[in-house]
Amino acid sequence: MIDHVSITVRDLDASGRFYEAVLSTLGHRKLRAQTNTLGFGKLYPEFWLNHRPGTAPPATDSGHHVCLRAADVKAVEAFHAAALRAGGSCDGAPGLRPEYSDGYYAAFIRDPEGNRIEAVTFLGSLK
């Protein structure tokens, strides 16, 4: 249903370095670099960074976030660890989230710009 998603960032170079490290844990790489935008994905750009230096940081209570599918628990944990090493912050440690559904294993981070990003995998029959 969704082909791609984009988020705004104030510092494209720093955000590009952050997302190269973090998204590589999910099998994504930088596929496109254009003026004011970077595209990451596996086969084509699915996750875009759009340079908007004048935008305000996202409100921490907005409820907005992007969720990316991870292949397994190890990938979710690697995503979380890479984000912390690259300057992001924890917004929900890796673990089961039974309040969402059985087998829902996820981690939430905030990138250095304040965007909330989640990685999820499904254990058991929900794969």
N, C-alpha and C positions, 0 to 999 in steps of 0.2 A: 504494500500500500504506500509506504513512504519511500521515495527514491533517494533523497538526500536531505541533509539539515545543515544550516549554517548558524554560526554564532558570531557576535561582534567582539572585537578585541581592540584595545587602545594601542598596544605594542605588538605589531605583527611579527617582528623578528624574535622577540622573547617568547611569544606564544607559539610560534612555529617550532622553536627548539623544545619547548615543553611538550607539545603534542607529538612531535617526532618520537620522543622518548616514551611517552605514555601509550600512544596508539600502537606502537610496535609490539607491545605485549599482547595485543589482540589481533595481530597479523596485518595491520594496516601500515601503509607507508605514504610518504608525500608523493603524490602523483602529478600535481599541477602547482606551478608557482607563476602567478601573474601579478601585475601591478595591483596592489591592495587586496590580494586574496591568495589563499593557499588551500589546496584540496587534498584530502587524505582518503585512502580507501584500499581495498584489496585489488579489484579489477578496474574500477573507475572511481572518481572522487565522490564519496558518500558523505563526508564530513568536511565542511568548509569553515575557514576562518576569514572573516571580512574585516579589514582594517577600517575602524571608525574612531579616530583619535579623540573626538569630541564627546563621545558617549559617556554617560555616567555609569559607574559600576552597577551591576544588577543588585537589586534589593535582596538581602539574605532571606527574607520571608516571602518572596514572590511565589514560591512553589514551582517555578519553571526549572526544568532540568532536561538533559539529554541522556538517554539510556542506550548503551551499546552492548551488543550480545558478545559474550565470551564463550569460548569453546568448553571450558571446564573450570573447576574451582581454582586450579593453579593459575589460570589466566586472570581470574578475578583478583586473586591475591597479588599477582605480579603487576597488574594495572594499578592497584592501590599503592604498592610499595614504590613503583616507578614515579607515580605522581608526587608522593611525599619527598622522594630524593630530588625531584626536579623543581621543587619549590611550591608545590600545591599543599593543600591542607586536607585533613581528614574531616569528612562530613557524615561518616557512617562506616565503621570498620567492616572488613569482610565478614560475612556470616549469613546464616539462614534468616529469612524474613517471613516467618509463617503468617504474619498479618496480611501479607500480599497473596500468598498461596503456598501450598505444600511444595517443598523442593526449590523454593525461590532463594537463590544464594547470590548476594550482591555486595557491592562496596560503593560508597559515594565519596567523591572528592570535590574540592573547590579548586579550580585552576588559579594561578596568581592574579587573574583579573576578577575573580569572584564567581565565575560561571560554575554551576553545579553539574557534574558529570557522573553518571552511574555506569558500572559494568555489571552484567547479570548473566548467570547461567542457571539452568534448571536441572535439578537432580531427579533421578527416578523416571517416572512415566511421562513427565512433562517435557522431556528433551525434544 
